Amino acid sequence: MESDQLVDSLVLERAANELFGMPIEVDAIVAQRLDCGQNAQATFFLSKKRQLYCYIEGPAHLTLGDIKKMATRMGVRVEMFVPPRGRPMYFDDVARRKFVAIYPGRRDIQPDDLRYYRTLAPYCPALLIINEVKDDMIYCADHDARTGWRPAVKLAYRRILTS
């Protein structure tokens, strides 16, 4: 591993542990600092347990909805959006607060009512557990490309669940 990748892997391990409460040991960095939106960059890495993660950092105003859209356009299927450390219900709590602020009289709040408001939760930096790389290709933002996205890294990955 090169020295800059070694430093980045240590930074990723520290960020995953301090910000998200996940003790991850980085085995290999697959793609480093891919552009994935306005001033946002994504780093894909494999843990020692061969699990693929994506760490996205960018401006503070990114929301869960923005991160979901970026993940879809990068060509990955997300298994889990890791909530901030010590707040396992973070997205639901933010959604409930926003819903109650808009509809103060509603008392019987269903999970379907919160689906949209969950996407409004601030989420930067973001840690994603990847389930699958679609079409064996990770894409990055390219404003010169016709679709706005171009192939960046070829990677065949699909998580196989074991019992």
N, C-alpha and C positions, 0 to 999 in steps of 0.2 A: 504494500500500500504506500502511495506517495505521501510525502509529509503534509501537503495541504489537505489530502483526503483523510489523513490520520487526525489532523486538527478538526476538520469538519465532523468526523465521526465522534470525536469526544464532545464537540459542541452539541451534536444531535442527541447523544446519550444523556448529557446534562439537561438539555431542554425537555426531553421526554420525561425525565425523572422529576425535575423541579416544577414544570408547568402542568404536567398531565398525570404525575404519580405513577408512571409506568417505567420500571427498571428494564431498559432495553439495552442489549449488547449489540452494537452494530458490527456486522460481519463484512458487508461490502456496500459501497455506494454505487447504485445502478445508474442514476442520472442526477447531475448536480446543477442546482440553480437554473432550472428550466423556467422560461417566462411563461406565465399562465394567466396573465391579466394585467390590468393597470398597476404597474409597480409591484406586482406579486410574483414570487418565485417559489418553485416547488423542487424539493429534493426527494428522490426515491431511494430507499435503502432496504437491504435485507438484514434481518437480525440473525443471530447465531442459530435460532430455531427455524430458519428459512421462511420467516414470515415477512411479507413485503409491506412496507410502510411508506407513507408520503407525508412530508413535513412542509407546510406552506406558510410562508411569512410574507407580509406586505403591510400596506397601510392599516392603521388601527380601525378603520371604518368597515372592514370586510365583515360580512355576515355569513351565517350558515348557508343561506340560499346562494350567495356568491361562491362559496367553497363547493357546494353541490354542483353548480353549473360548471365550474372549472374542472372538477373531477370527471364529469360526463364528457366534456370536450377534450380532455386529455386522453380519453379512451380507457378509463379504469372503472371497474365496478367496486364500490366501497362496501365493506362489511360493517364498519363502525366508524362514526365520527367520535373521537375520544373527547369527553368533556374535560373541562379544567380540573386540576387536582382538588380533591376534597369536595367536589360538587357534582355527584353522579347524576342528579336531576336538573342540571344547569339549563338545558334547552327547554325543558318543560316549565321550569320556574319562570324563565324570561317570557315564554309564550303566555303563561297564565297572567303575569303582570300586565303585559301589553293588551291582552284580551279584556281584562277587567278595566283597564284604563279607557278602552273604547266602548265597552258595553258594561257600565257599572251596575246596572240592574239585574244582569243575568247571574243566577246562582247555580243552576244546574249546568256545569261546563263539562262537555264530553271531549274525549281525546280528538275526535274528528274536528271539533271547533278550534282546536289549538294547532292543527296541522300547518296552516299558513303562518301563524304567528311564531312558530318554532323557527321558521326560516329567517326571521328578522333578528334573531339573537346574534349579538356581536361575537365573532369567532376568529380571532387573529392573535397569535399564530394558531395554526390548526394542525392536528395530527390525525391522519386517516389510516385505518387498517384496511389494506386492499384485499379484496376477495378474488379479483380476476383482472387481467389485462386483456381487453377486447381486441380481437384481430392481431394479437401478438405485437402491438405497436403502441408506444406512448408518444403522444403528440405534445407540441409546445406552441405557444402563440407566436404568430408571424403575421404582422400587419400587411406584408407584401404579398402573401399567399391569397389565392382566390377565396378560400373558405375562412381565412384568418388563422388557420392552424396547419402546421406541417409536421411530418414524422420526425421524431427526435431520437428515439431509442427503440430498437427491436428487442422485445423481451417476451418470451413465452412463459406465462405464469398463471396458474389457477390453483387456488387453495383447495386441498382435498381434506375434508373433515374426517377424522377418525374417532371411533368410539372409545 
